[in-house]
Amino acid sequence: MKIKNRLALYFTLTSTLTLLVVLFAIYFTFLKFMESDFFDRLTDRTMVTAKLYLEADEISSTALAKARGQYLETLNGERIRIYNSENRPVFIGDGERYWSAQVIERVRKAKKLKFKDGENQVVGIFYKDNQGDFVIIASATDRSTFYRLGKLKDVMMFVFVIIFIGLLLSARWIANRILKPLDLFIDEVKQIKSSNLHFRVQEGNNKDEINLLASNFNKLMEHLEQAFVLQKTFIANASHELRTPVTSMMIGAEIVLSKERSNGEYKQALDSIMEDAEKMDSIIKELVNLAQADVEYGSSRLQDVNLKEMLISIAEEWKNTSSSTTLDVVFGNISESGVVLSANPTLLKIAINNIISNAFKFSDHGKVACSLTSDSDNVIIEVDDDGPGIDEVDQALIFEPFYSSANKPEHEGTGMGLFMARKIVQLFKGTITFRSSHDHGSTFIIRFPKF
């Protein structure tokens, strides 16, 4: 059963149960009120009977006739008896005893008694008179109450059916309206294929559970899209990049093995194969690092990273790596305590190190400067080098995977460093740009928004 049908059913059942309780309470209250009212009328009958028959000798005949005409209209199934101290009926012409001695004694002891005898309501009173002690018992059937209760029951049944139908229809309408964003969400999810993973569902303006579901789904799609992009990149580029050194190794080996060679020629061929093998090893390592970066980002939680402390640590590592490399770190308007960013420290360090490593490589391990500043909206990291700059034809491609703009053998690389750096920076909602001029070096700028 669909959620909207369940919601409509649960709402209708709950409302119907509440309505039944209310109607039952009204019916029961009306019933008890009518019974109490009829008991009061019977009590009045017993008192009037006592006045008319037991004290008739004390009032005039005119008053007696007037009282009889005013009060003694016959009720349905009316029975009135006056019993003397011997529990025998007196005064009324009908000599039938009607009630047992036990009932009469109960009235005598209780002084006033009300009870039901089948459909009849009965009232008995004990009355002292100058002629003796008497018990007066009156009973009747309240046909008018039965008639009214029957009508009330019919009205309630009609009202119940009308309200039940109204509740069912309104519950269905409310459920459709409430779950309409969910229907739109489902329709949009059906449109997502492997070819359009960039598609995002509408999140809406209501901050409810459906909006939260759509928001989390979009975040999931971002991760899936990144995974598919990585997969496509690996398939499209890694196979080509790995095939090049393998082909070179095979061709070199075939040429060497085609005829007998001197020891020098064999050594030269093995050196060439070794270079290709090292290049292939470097490519494989970069691919593994990239895959590990995605895994670590998806499985780890963000932490507060002090960028000032991280840059100092990176500078120390580069100083210990080689005495010929100098990384100058400058902190502009940053306080002594530094500036904190919410990120994965391992990945962030990889990204910054990749940019610094690239700067050292293209400046032939010359001087590289790294500065940390901030403005009202961003934390800014700049890496400057004194290299030859980036050619205009290469500037649009330097962030592409496996792309290398090196024009010297010592500058050659796998083309994955800047690609990984930008990918990691984007994971933490940052941006990376650069400016470069011929023979005046390059500057890479990383901006992270403040939170």
For each residue, the residues with C-beta under 8 A, 3 or more apart:
1: 5 6 9
2: 5 6
3: 6 7 175 179 182
4: 7 8 172 175 176 179
5: 1 2 8 9 175
6: 1 2 3 9 10
7: 3 4 10 11 171 174 175 178 179
8: 4 5 11 12 168 171 172 174 175
9: 1 5 6 12 13 171
10: 6 7 13 14
11: 7 8 14 15 167 171 174 175
12: 8 9 15 16 164 167 168 171
13: 9 10 16 17
14: 10 11 17 18
15: 11 12 18 19 167 171
16: 12 13 19 20 164 167
17: 13 14 20 21
18: 14 15 21 22
19: 15 16 22 23 160 163 164 167
20: 16 17 23 24 160
21: 17 18 24 25
22: 18 19 25 26
23: 19 20 26 27 156 159 160
24: 20 21 27 28
25: 21 22 28 29
26: 22 23 29 30 156
27: 23 24 30 31 149 152 153 156
28: 24 25 31 32
29: 25 26 32 33
30: 26 27 33 34 148 149 152
31: 27 28 34 35 145 149
32: 28 29 35 36
33: 29 30 36 37
34: 30 31 37 38 142 145 148 149
35: 31 32 38 39 121 142 145
36: 32 33 39 40
37: 33 34 40 41
38: 34 35 41 42 121 140 142 145
39: 35 36 42 43 114 121 123
40: 36 37 43 44
41: 37 38 44 45 75
42: 38 39 45 46 121 122 123 138 139 140
43: 39 40 46 47 112 114 123 125
44: 40 41 47 48 71
45: 41 42 48 49 71 72 75 78 80 123 138 140
46: 42 43 49 50 80 123 124 125 127 136 137 138
47: 43 44 50 51 125
48: 44 45 51 52 67 71 72
49: 45 46 52 53 80 82 136 138
50: 46 47 53 54 55 82 125 127 129 134 136
51: 47 48 54 55 56 67
52: 48 49 55 56 64 67 68 71 72
53: 49 50 56 82 91 92
54: 50 51 82 91 127 129 131 134
55: 50 51 52 58 59 129
56: 51 52 53 59 64
57:
58: 55
59: 55 56 63 64 67
60: 63 64
61: 64 65
62: 65 66
63: 59 60 66 67
64: 52 56 59 60 61 67 68
65: 61 62 68 69
66: 62 63 69 70
67: 48 51 52 59 63 64 70 71 72
68: 52 64 65 71 72
69: 65 66 72
70: 66 67
71: 44 45 48 52 67 68
72: 45 48 52 67 68 69
73:
74: 78
75: 41 45 78 140 141 142
76: 140 141 142 143 144
77: 120 139 140 141
78: 45 74 75 138 139 140
79: 98 120 137 138 139 140
80: 45 46 49 92 136 137 138
81: 89 92 97 98 99 136 137 138
82: 49 50 53 54 89 90 91 92 134 135 136
83: 87 88 89 90 99 104 134 135 136 137
84: 87 88 90 132 133 134
85: 132 133 134
86:
87: 83 84 101 104 105 135
88: 83 84 97
89: 81 82 83 92 94 95 96 97 98
90: 82 83 84 134
91: 53 54 82
92: 53 80 81 82 89
93:
94: 89
95: 89
96: 89
97: 81 88 89 100
98: 79 81 89 137
99: 81 83 103 104 137
100: 97 103 104
101: 87 104 105
102: 105 106
103: 99 100 106 107 124 137
104: 83 87 99 100 101 107 108 124 135 137
105: 87 101 102 108 109
106: 102 103 109 110 113 124
107: 103 104 110 111 112 113 124 125 126 135 137
108: 104 105 111 126 133 135
109: 105 106
110: 106 107 113 124 126
111: 107 108 125 126
112: 43 107 123 124 125 126
113: 106 107 110 122 123 124 125
114: 39 43 121 122 123 124
115: 122
116: 120 121 122
117: 120 121 122 139
118:
119: 141 146
120: 77 79 116 117 139 140 141
121: 35 38 39 42 114 116 117 139 140 141 142
122: 42 113 114 115 116 117 137 138 139
123: 39 42 43 45 46 112 113 114 137 138 139
124: 46 103 104 106 107 110 112 113 114 135 136 137 138
125: 43 46 47 50 107 111 112 113 135 136
126: 107 108 110 111 112 133 134 135
127: 46 50 54 133 134 135 136
128: 133 134
129: 50 54 55 132 133 134
130:
131: 54 134
132: 84 85 129
133: 84 85 108 126 127 128 129
134: 50 54 82 83 84 85 90 126 127 128 129 131
135: 82 83 87 104 107 108 124 125 126 127
136: 46 49 50 80 81 82 83 124 125 127
137: 46 79 80 81 83 98 99 103 104 107 122 123 124
138: 42 45 46 49 78 79 80 81 122 123 124
139: 42 77 78 79 117 120 121 122 123
140: 38 42 45 75 76 77 78 79 120 121
141: 75 76 77 119 120 121 146
142: 34 35 38 75 76 121 145 146
143: 76 146 147
144: 76 147 148
145: 31 34 35 38 142 148 149
146: 119 141 142 143 149 150
147: 143 144 150 151
148: 30 34 144 145 151 152
149: 27 30 31 34 145 146 152 153
150: 146 147 153 154
151: 147 148 154 155
152: 27 30 148 149 155 156
153: 27 149 150 156 157
154: 150 151 157 158
155: 151 152 158 159
156: 23 26 27 152 153 159 160
157: 153 154 160 161
158: 154 155 161 162
159: 23 155 156 162 163
160: 19 20 23 156 157 163 164
161: 157 158 164 165
162: 158 159 165 166
163: 19 159 160 166 167
164: 12 16 19 160 161 167 168
165: 161 162 168 169
166: 162 163 169 170
167: 11 12 15 16 19 163 164 170 171
168: 8 12 164 165 171 172
169: 165 166 172 173
170: 166 167 173 174
171: 7 8 9 11 12 15 167 168 174 175
172: 4 8 168 169 175 176
173: 169 170 176 177
174: 7 8 11 170 171 177 178
175: 3 4 5 7 8 11 171 172 178 179
176: 4 172 173 179 180
177: 173 174 180
178: 7 174 175
179: 3 4 7 175 176 182 183 210
180: 176 177 183 184
181: 184 185 204 206 210 211 214
182: 3 179 185 186 210 213
183: 179 180 186 187
184: 180 181 187 188 202
185: 181 182 188 189 201 202 210 213 214 217
186: 182 183 189 190
187: 183 184 190 191
188: 184 185 191 192 199 201 202
189: 185 186 192 201 217
190: 186 187
191: 187 188 196 199
192: 188 189 196 197 199 221
193: 196
194: 197 228
195:
196: 191 192 193 199
197: 192 194 221 224 225 228
198: 225
199: 188 191 192 196 221
200: 218 221
201: 185 188 189 214 217 218
202: 184 185 188 214
203: 211 214 215 218
204: 181 210 211 214
205: 211
206: 181 210 211
207: 211 212
208: 211 212
209: 212 213
210: 179 181 182 185 204 206 213 214
211: 181 203 204 205 206 207 208 214 215
212: 207 208 209 215 216
213: 182 185 209 210 216 217
214: 181 185 201 202 203 204 210 211 217 218
215: 203 211 212 218 219
216: 212 213 219 220
217: 185 189 201 213 214 220 221
218: 200 201 203 214 215 221 222
219: 215 216 222 223
220: 216 217 223 224
221: 192 197 199 200 217 218 224 225
222: 218 219 225 226
223: 219 220 226 227 298
224: 197 220 221 227 228
225: 197 198 221 222 228 229
226: 222 223 229 230 294
227: 223 224 230 231 294
228: 194 197 224 225 231 232
229: 225 226 232 233
230: 226 227 233 234 290 291 294
231: 227 228 234 235
232: 228 229 235 236
233: 229 230 236 237 238 401
234: 230 231 237 238 287
235: 231 232 238 239
236: 232 233 239 240
237: 233 234 240 241 401 402
238: 233 234 235 241 242 283 287 402
239: 235 236 242 243
240: 236 237 243 244 402
241: 237 238 244 283 402 414 415
242: 238 239 245 246 280 283 284
243: 239 240 246 247
244: 240 241 247 248
245: 242 248 249 276 277 279 280 283
246: 242 243 249 250 276 280
247: 243 244 250 251
248: 244 245 251 252 272 276
249: 245 246 252 253 273 276 277
250: 246 247 253 254
251: 247 248 254 255
252: 248 249 255 256 269 272 273 276
253: 249 250 256 257 269 273
254: 250 251 257 258
255: 251 252 258 269
256: 252 253 261 265 266 269
257: 253 254
258: 254 255
259:
260:
261: 256 265 266 269
262: 265 266
263: 266 267
264: 267 268
265: 256 261 262 268 269
266: 256 261 262 263 269 270
267: 263 264 270 271
268: 264 265 271 272
269: 252 253 255 256 261 265 266 272 273
270: 266 267 273 274
271: 267 268 274 275
272: 248 252 268 269 275 276
273: 249 252 253 269 270 276 277
274: 270 271 277 278
275: 271 272 278 279
276: 245 246 248 249 252 272 273 279 280
277: 245 249 273 274 280 281
278: 274 275 281 282
279: 245 275 276 282 283 412 414
280: 242 245 246 276 277 283 284
281: 277 278 284 285
282: 278 279 285 286 413 414
283: 238 241 242 245 279 280 286 287 402 414 416
284: 242 280 281 287 288
285: 281 282 288 289
286: 282 283 289 290 414 416 417 420
287: 234 238 283 284 290 291 416
288: 284 285 291 292
289: 285 286 292 293 350 416 420
290: 230 286 287 293 294 416 419 420 423
291: 230 287 288 294 295
292: 288 289 295 296
293: 289 290 296 297 347 350 420 423 424
294: 226 227 230 290 291 297 298
295: 291 292 298 299
296: 292 293 299 300 344 346 347
297: 293 294 300 344 347 424 427
298: 223 294 295
299: 295 296
300: 296 297 344 346
301:
302: 342 343 344 428
303: 342 343 344 345
304: 340 341 342
305: 310 340 341 342 343 345 348
306: 309 310 337 338 339 340
307: 310 311 338 339 340 341 372 379 381
308: 311 312 331 334 337 338 339 372
309: 306 312 313 338
310: 305 306 307 313 314 345 348 349 352
311: 307 308 314 315 329 352 370 372 381
312: 308 309 315 316 329
313: 309 310 316 317
314: 310 311 317 318 327 329 349 352 353 356 370
315: 311 312 318 319 327 328 329 370
316: 312 313 319 320
317: 313 314 320 321
318: 314 315 321 322 325 327 356 360
319: 315 316 325 326 327
320: 316 317
321: 317 318 325
322: 318 325 365
323:
324: 365
325: 318 319 321 322 360 365 368
326: 319 367 368
327: 314 315 318 319 356 368 369 370
328: 315 367 368 369 370
329: 311 312 314 315 369 370 371 372
330: 369 370 371 372
331: 308 334 371 372 373
332: 371 372 373 374
333: 373 374
334: 308 331 338 339 372 373 374
335: 338 339
336:
337: 306 308
338: 306 307 308 309 334 335
339: 306 307 308 334 335 372 374 379
340: 304 305 306 307
341: 304 305 307 348 379 428 448
342: 302 303 304 305 428 451
343: 302 303 305 347 348 428 448
344: 296 297 300 302 303 347 348 427 428
345: 303 305 310 348 349
346: 296 300 349 350
347: 293 296 297 343 344 350 351 424 427 428
348: 305 310 341 343 344 345 351 352 424 428
349: 310 314 345 346 352 353
350: 289 293 346 347 353 354 420 421 424
351: 347 348 354 355 420 421 424 425 446
352: 310 311 314 348 349 355 356 381 383 421 446
353: 314 349 350 356 357
354: 350 351 357 358 417 418 420 421
355: 351 352 358 359 383 417 418 421 432 444 446
356: 314 318 327 352 353 359 360 368 370 383
357: 353 354 360 361 417
358: 354 355 361 362 413 417 418 444
359: 355 356 362 363 368 383 384 385 387 442 444
360: 318 325 356 357 363 365 366 368 385
361: 357 358 364 365 410 411 413
362: 358 359 385 387 388 406 411 442
363: 359 360 366 367 368 385 386 387 441
364: 361 387 410
365: 322 324 325 360 361
366: 360 363 385 386 387
367: 326 328 363 385 386
368: 325 326 327 328 356 359 360 363 383 384 385 386
369: 327 328 329 330 382 383 384
370: 311 314 315 327 328 329 330 356 381 382 383 384
371: 329 330 331 332 380 381 382 384
372: 307 308 311 329 330 331 332 334 339 379 380 381
373: 331 332 333 334 379 380 382
374: 332 333 334 339 378 379 380 450
375: 378 380
376:
377: 449 450
378: 374 375 447 448 449 450
379: 307 339 341 372 373 374 447 448 449 450
380: 371 372 373 374 375 445 446 447
381: 307 311 352 370 371 372 445 446 448
382: 369 370 371 373 443 444 445 446
383: 352 355 356 359 368 369 370 443 444 446
384: 359 368 369 370 371 441 442 443
385: 359 360 362 363 366 367 368 441 442 443
386: 363 366 367 368 441
387: 359 362 363 364 366 441 442
388: 362 438 439 441
389: 436 437 438 439 440 441 442
390: 394 395 398 405 434 436 442
391: 394 395 405 438
392: 395
393: 396
394: 390 391 397 398 405
395: 390 391 392 398 434 436
396: 393
397: 394 400 403 405
398: 390 394 395 403 405 418 434
399: 418 419 422 432
400: 397 403 415 419
401: 233 237 415 416 419
402: 237 238 240 241 283 414 415 416 419
403: 397 398 400 415 419
404: 411 412 413 414 415
405: 390 391 394 397 398
406: 362 409 411 412 413
407: 411
408: 411 412
409: 406 412
410: 361 364
411: 361 362 404 406 407 408
412: 279 404 406 408 409
413: 282 358 361 404 406 416 417
414: 241 279 282 283 286 402 404 417
415: 241 400 401 402 403 404 418 419
416: 283 286 287 289 290 401 402 413 419 420
417: 286 354 355 357 358 413 414 420 421
418: 354 355 358 398 399 415 421 422
419: 290 399 400 401 402 403 415 416 422 423
420: 286 289 290 293 350 351 354 416 417 423 424
421: 350 351 352 354 355 417 418 424 425 432
422: 399 418 419 425 426 432
423: 290 293 419 420 426 427
424: 293 297 347 348 350 351 420 421 427 428
425: 351 421 422 428 430 431 432 446 448
426: 422 423 429 430 431 432
427: 297 344 347 423 424
428: 302 341 342 343 344 347 348 424 425 448
429: 426 448 449
430: 425 426 446 447 448 449
431: 425 426 446 447
432: 355 399 421 422 425 426 444 445 446 447
433: 444 445 447
434: 390 395 398 442 443 444 445
435: 442 443 445
436: 389 390 395 440 441 442 443
437: 389 440 441
438: 388 389 391
439: 388 389
440: 389 436 437
441: 363 384 385 386 387 388 389 436 437
442: 359 362 384 385 387 389 390 434 435 436
443: 382 383 384 385 434 435 436
444: 355 358 359 382 383 432 433 434
445: 380 381 382 432 433 434 435
446: 351 352 355 380 381 382 383 425 430 431 432
447: 378 379 380 430 431 432 433
448: 341 343 378 379 381 425 428 429 430
449: 377 378 379 429 430
450: 374 377 378 379
451: 342
